[in-house]
């Protein structure tokens, strides 16, 4: 286990202890829905004081340093529609490690692709096993959901466990973050996203490319879905042109180490 993961679990425990005393959000506060005004002109988005404060309290992240042209590619995979292999081919050609937040259905239905993700050096994130509304779940239900995913991932791909979690549809509350910390999961949200999850509403690679380039900013945590060909079609051009602008592509481990261990950077 890397320093990021070992120390991250320690920090999460400390954050949890503080959170129990200070957090204005509790499980009974209901549902929070992740959102922000889209970035433009290379300026990172701001989720607002309340969401920023909550995420900071529990060590969750949605963007990196505004001073470094680093972007972080993440993909949410609920089911396979035939385009992930192309994305993996592009990432391999460009020597980029991404994070794939998977569901239990994806583990069960696309095991060979999961194995390839691991073999190619990508990180697997926990997007829950059954894609429920996690803000409506108790602590024991959350634990069961995450661990069920991890147990199946271990069987399918030999990965001991996940360390990064992302709630389905960005629906969460303090309880989700709090319980996740206690169990060793750091929540990763996103700062770049667009409507790209309708497999039957293809808009073309140019649409995806335009959205990504328009929203790109230093420290961008990019969320893409793999169910539409738009993203697989545009990814090579986006990577090429982002690099022309001086961007590099980092991993979530890099993001966490930069945020919590800046002395090492």
VEXDREN-2710 file (C-alpha; in Angstrom, 1 decimal):
% VEXDREN-2710
k/r/px/py/pz
1/UNK/0.0/0.0/0.0
2/UNK/1.4/3.4/-0.9
3/UNK/2.2/6.2/1.5
4/UNK/-0.7/8.1/0.1
5/UNK/-3.1/5.4/1.1
6/UNK/-1.6/4.5/4.5
7/UNK/-1.2/8.1/5.6
8/UNK/-4.6/9.0/4.0
9/UNK/-6.4/6.5/6.2
10/UNK/-4.6/8.0/9.2
11/UNK/-5.6/11.5/8.2
12/UNK/-9.1/10.4/7.5
13/UNK/-9.4/9.2/11.1
14/UNK/-8.2/12.5/12.4
15/UNK/-10.5/14.4/10.1
16/UNK/-13.4/12.3/11.3
17/UNK/-12.7/13.0/15.0
18/UNK/-12.7/16.8/14.3
19/UNK/-15.8/16.4/12.1
20/UNK/-17.8/14.9/14.8
21/UNK/-17.3/18.1/16.8
22/UNK/-17.5/20.7/14.1
23/UNK/-19.6/19.6/11.1
24/UNK/-22.7/21.7/10.5
25/UNK/-24.0/18.8/8.3
26/UNK/-25.2/15.6/9.8
27/UNK/-26.9/12.5/8.3
28/UNK/-30.3/14.0/9.1
29/UNK/-29.4/17.1/7.0
30/UNK/-30.7/15.2/4.0
31/UNK/-29.3/15.0/0.6
32/UNK/-26.6/17.2/-1.0
33/UNK/-26.1/17.2/-4.7
34/UNK/-22.7/17.9/-6.1
35/UNK/-22.7/20.9/-8.5
36/UNK/-21.0/24.1/-9.4
37/UNK/-20.9/26.7/-12.2
38/UNK/-18.8/25.4/-15.0
39/UNK/-15.2/26.7/-15.4
40/UNK/-14.4/29.1/-18.2
41/UNK/-11.3/30.8/-19.3
42/UNK/-9.0/28.4/-17.4
43/UNK/-10.4/29.6/-14.0
44/UNK/-11.3/26.7/-11.7
45/UNK/-14.9/26.4/-10.6
46/UNK/-15.9/27.1/-7.0
47/UNK/-18.5/24.9/-5.3
48/UNK/-19.3/27.5/-2.7
49/UNK/-18.4/28.0/1.0
50/UNK/-20.6/25.3/2.4
51/UNK/-19.6/22.5/0.1
52/UNK/-16.0/23.5/0.1
53/UNK/-16.0/23.5/3.9
54/UNK/-17.7/20.1/4.1
55/UNK/-15.3/18.5/1.7
56/UNK/-12.3/20.0/3.4
57/UNK/-13.5/18.8/6.7
58/UNK/-13.5/15.2/5.5
59/UNK/-10.5/15.3/3.2
60/UNK/-12.6/15.0/0.0
61/UNK/-11.3/16.6/-3.2
62/UNK/-12.7/17.9/-6.5
63/UNK/-9.8/19.9/-7.9
64/UNK/-6.1/20.3/-7.6
65/UNK/-3.8/23.3/-7.5
66/UNK/-4.9/26.3/-9.5
67/UNK/-1.3/27.1/-10.1
68/UNK/-0.3/23.9/-11.9
69/UNK/-1.4/22.8/-15.4
70/UNK/-2.2/19.2/-14.3
71/UNK/-5.4/17.4/-15.2
72/UNK/-6.8/14.2/-13.8
73/UNK/-8.8/11.9/-15.9
74/UNK/-11.6/9.9/-14.3
75/UNK/-14.3/7.8/-15.8
76/UNK/-17.6/6.5/-14.3
77/UNK/-18.6/3.1/-15.6
78/UNK/-22.0/1.8/-14.7
79/UNK/-22.3/-0.6/-17.6
80/UNK/-20.4/-1.4/-20.8
81/UNK/-21.6/-0.1/-24.1
82/UNK/-18.6/-1.0/-26.3
83/UNK/-16.5/2.1/-26.1
84/UNK/-14.2/1.5/-23.1
85/UNK/-11.7/-0.5/-25.1
86/UNK/-11.1/2.4/-27.4
87/UNK/-10.5/4.7/-24.4
88/UNK/-8.1/2.2/-22.9
89/UNK/-6.2/2.0/-26.2
90/UNK/-5.9/5.8/-26.3
91/UNK/-4.7/6.0/-22.7
92/UNK/-2.1/3.3/-23.3
93/UNK/-0.8/5.0/-26.4
94/UNK/-0.6/8.4/-24.6
95/UNK/0.9/6.8/-21.4
96/UNK/-1.8/8.2/-19.1
97/UNK/-3.0/6.5/-16.0
98/UNK/-6.7/7.3/-15.2
99/UNK/-9.2/6.3/-12.5
100/UNK/-12.2/4.2/-13.4
101/UNK/-15.1/4.4/-10.9
102/UNK/-17.0/1.2/-11.4
103/UNK/-20.2/-0.3/-10.1
104/UNK/-20.9/-3.9/-9.2
105/UNK/-22.8/-4.4/-12.5
106/UNK/-19.7/-3.5/-14.4
107/UNK/-17.6/-5.9/-12.4
108/UNK/-20.1/-8.7/-13.2
109/UNK/-20.6/-7.9/-16.9
110/UNK/-17.2/-6.6/-18.0
111/UNK/-14.6/-8.5/-16.1
112/UNK/-12.1/-8.7/-18.9
113/UNK/-12.1/-4.9/-19.3
114/UNK/-11.6/-4.5/-15.5
115/UNK/-8.6/-6.9/-15.7
116/UNK/-7.2/-4.8/-18.5
117/UNK/-7.6/-1.6/-16.5
118/UNK/-5.6/-3.0/-13.7
119/UNK/-3.0/-4.5/-16.0
120/UNK/-2.6/-1.2/-17.8
121/UNK/-1.9/0.6/-14.5
122/UNK/-5.2/2.4/-14.0
123/UNK/-6.8/2.9/-10.6
124/UNK/-10.2/1.4/-9.8
125/UNK/-12.5/3.6/-7.8
126/UNK/-15.6/2.5/-5.8
127/UNK/-18.8/3.9/-7.4
128/UNK/-20.8/1.5/-5.1
129/UNK/-22.0/-2.0/-5.9
130/UNK/-25.6/-1.3/-6.7
131/UNK/-25.7/2.5/-7.6
132/UNK/-28.1/3.5/-4.8
133/UNK/-28.8/6.9/-3.3
134/UNK/-26.1/6.7/-0.6
135/UNK/-27.4/9.8/1.2
136/UNK/-30.4/7.7/2.3
137/UNK/-28.3/4.9/3.7
138/UNK/-27.2/4.1/7.3
139/UNK/-23.6/3.6/8.3
140/UNK/-23.9/-0.2/8.2
141/UNK/-25.6/0.0/4.8
142/UNK/-22.9/2.2/3.4
143/UNK/-20.2/-0.2/4.7
144/UNK/-22.0/-3.2/3.1
145/UNK/-22.3/-1.4/-0.2
146/UNK/-18.6/-0.4/-0.5
147/UNK/-17.3/-3.7/0.9
148/UNK/-19.5/-5.7/-1.4
149/UNK/-17.9/-3.9/-4.3
150/UNK/-14.4/-4.4/-3.0
151/UNK/-15.0/-8.1/-2.3
152/UNK/-16.1/-8.7/-5.9
153/UNK/-13.3/-6.6/-7.3
154/UNK/-10.8/-8.8/-5.5
155/UNK/-12.4/-11.9/-7.0
156/UNK/-12.5/-10.4/-10.5
157/UNK/-9.2/-8.6/-10.8
158/UNK/-7.1/-9.4/-7.7
159/UNK/-7.2/-5.9/-6.3
160/UNK/-7.2/-6.0/-2.6
161/UNK/-9.5/-3.0/-2.1
162/UNK/-10.3/0.5/-3.3
163/UNK/-9.3/3.7/-1.6
164/UNK/-11.2/6.3/-3.7
165/UNK/-15.0/6.5/-3.7
166/UNK/-17.5/8.6/-5.7
167/UNK/-21.2/8.6/-4.8
168/UNK/-23.7/7.7/-7.6
169/UNK/-25.0/10.9/-9.3
170/UNK/-23.0/13.0/-6.9
171/UNK/-25.7/12.6/-4.2
172/UNK/-24.2/12.5/-0.7
173/UNK/-24.2/14.1/2.8
174/UNK/-21.8/14.3/5.8
175/UNK/-22.7/10.8/6.8
176/UNK/-21.4/9.4/3.5
177/UNK/-18.1/11.2/3.9
178/UNK/-17.8/10.4/7.6
179/UNK/-18.4/6.7/7.3
180/UNK/-16.2/6.6/4.2
181/UNK/-13.3/8.2/6.1
182/UNK/-13.7/5.7/8.9
183/UNK/-13.5/2.8/6.4
184/UNK/-10.5/4.2/4.5
185/UNK/-12.2/5.7/1.5
186/UNK/-11.4/9.2/0.3
187/UNK/-14.2/10.8/-1.8
188/UNK/-13.2/12.3/-5.1
189/UNK/-15.7/14.5/-6.8
190/UNK/-15.0/16.5/-10.0
191/UNK/-14.6/20.0/-11.5
192/UNK/-15.2/19.3/-15.2
193/UNK/-18.3/17.5/-16.4
194/UNK/-21.0/17.7/-19.1
195/UNK/-23.9/15.6/-20.3
196/UNK/-22.3/12.5/-21.7
197/UNK/-24.1/9.6/-20.2
198/UNK/-26.9/9.0/-22.7
199/UNK/-25.8/6.2/-25.0
200/UNK/-28.6/6.8/-27.5
201/UNK/-28.1/10.6/-27.7
202/UNK/-24.9/10.9/-29.6
203/UNK/-23.7/14.5/-30.1
204/UNK/-20.4/13.7/-31.8
205/UNK/-16.8/13.8/-30.7
206/UNK/-16.6/17.6/-31.4
207/UNK/-19.2/18.2/-28.7
208/UNK/-17.2/16.3/-26.2
209/UNK/-14.0/18.0/-27.3
210/UNK/-15.5/21.5/-27.1
211/UNK/-16.9/20.9/-23.6
212/UNK/-13.6/19.6/-22.3
213/UNK/-11.4/22.3/-23.8
214/UNK/-13.9/25.0/-22.7
215/UNK/-13.9/23.8/-19.1
216/UNK/-10.2/22.8/-18.8
217/UNK/-8.4/24.5/-16.0
218/UNK/-5.3/23.9/-13.8
219/UNK/-6.0/21.1/-11.4
220/UNK/-9.0/19.8/-13.3
221/UNK/-10.6/16.6/-12.1
222/UNK/-12.4/15.5/-15.3
223/UNK/-15.4/13.3/-15.1
224/UNK/-16.3/11.4/-18.3
225/UNK/-18.6/8.4/-19.0
226/UNK/-17.8/5.6/-21.3
227/UNK/-21.3/4.7/-22.6
228/UNK/-21.3/7.2/-25.5
229/UNK/-18.9/7.1/-28.5
230/UNK/-18.5/10.9/-28.2
231/UNK/-15.8/10.6/-25.5
232/UNK/-13.9/7.8/-27.1
233/UNK/-13.9/9.7/-30.4
234/UNK/-12.7/13.0/-29.0
235/UNK/-10.2/11.8/-26.4
236/UNK/-7.1/11.6/-28.6
237/UNK/-7.6/15.2/-29.8
238/UNK/-8.3/16.5/-26.4
239/UNK/-5.2/15.0/-24.9
240/UNK/-3.1/16.3/-27.8
241/UNK/-4.4/19.8/-27.6
242/UNK/-4.4/20.0/-23.8
243/UNK/-0.7/19.1/-23.9
244/UNK/-0.1/21.8/-26.5
245/UNK/-1.5/24.2/-23.9
246/UNK/1.1/22.9/-21.4
247/UNK/-1.0/20.4/-19.5
248/UNK/0.2/17.1/-18.1
249/UNK/-2.0/14.3/-16.7
250/UNK/-1.7/13.1/-13.2
251/UNK/-3.2/10.3/-11.0
252/UNK/-5.5/10.6/-8.0
253/UNK/-2.5/9.6/-5.9
254/UNK/-0.7/12.6/-7.3
255/UNK/-3.7/14.8/-6.5
256/UNK/-3.9/13.6/-2.9
257/UNK/-0.2/13.9/-2.3
258/UNK/-0.1/17.4/-3.6
259/UNK/-3.1/18.4/-1.4
260/UNK/-1.9/16.8/1.8
261/UNK/1.9/16.3/1.4
262/UNK/3.0/19.4/-0.5
263/UNK/6.5/19.1/1.0
264/UNK/7.1/16.1/-1.3
265/UNK/6.3/18.2/-4.5
END
